Amino acid sequence: MTFRAALVYFAIVLGTGFVLGMFRVPLLVPRIGERWAELSEMPIMAAVIFFAAGYILRRFPEIAIPGRSLAVGLLALGN
């Protein structure tokens, strides 16, 4: 279950970053520059990471133990 939770968390965060990148590169980068476009995306990604973590903890209650939660986060980072 730990690996599955990590995979779902990874997919949510990566998928959101991919979708935001599809808007950021053609729309924001030419107007405000690459660095400012990335900085404008950061609060959105921080919110997605926060809410995705909460979703994973509700969806997989068996990983609510701090050690397992840390393992899920590290596995998601390693994916």
N, C-alpha and C positions, 0 to 999 in steps of 0.2 A: 504494500500500500504506500510505503514511503516513496518509492520510485515513481509510482503513478501520480501521486500528489505533486512531486517535483516536476514531472513532465507537463502536467496541466498548468501549473504556475508558470513554467517556462514558456509554454505556448501562448498563454494570455499576454504576458509581458512582451514577448517577441512579436506577436501578431499586432499588438497595439503600436509598437515602435515601427513596424513595417508600414502600417496604414498611415501613421503620422508622417513618416518619411516620404510617402507618395505625395503628400500635400506640401510638405516642407520644401523639398528640393525644387519643384517647378514653380511654386507660388511665392514662397517667402525668401528663398535664397537670392533670386535676382533683385528683389526689392530692398531687403535690409541686410544682406550679406550672410555668409555661411555661419559665422560665429553667433550673431544675434538670432538667427533662425533656430539654431540649436538651443540657445538659452531660452528662447520663448517656448520651446517644446518641453523643457525640463519640469515645470510645475505640473503639466499634464501627465507626464510619465511618473512623477512622484505620486500623484493621486492614484494612477492606475496600479502602481506597485502596492500601495497601501490597501486599496480595496480588493485587489487580487489576493493578497495575503489573508485578509479577513474571509474572503470567499473560500479559499482553500481550507482554512481552519473550520469553517462551518460544514463544508462538503466532506471533509475527511476528519471527523472528530477524534479518531485514534491517534492523530499526530499532534494533539494539543499539549503533549508533554514537551517541556522545553528542549530536551535533547533531540527528540524526533523532529521538532520544528526546525532546529538548527541543521539537522541532517537534510531535511527537505530543501532548505535554502541553499546549502552547499551543493547538493545534487543539481538543483536548478541552475546554479551558477556554472557548474561544470558541463552542463549540456551545451 
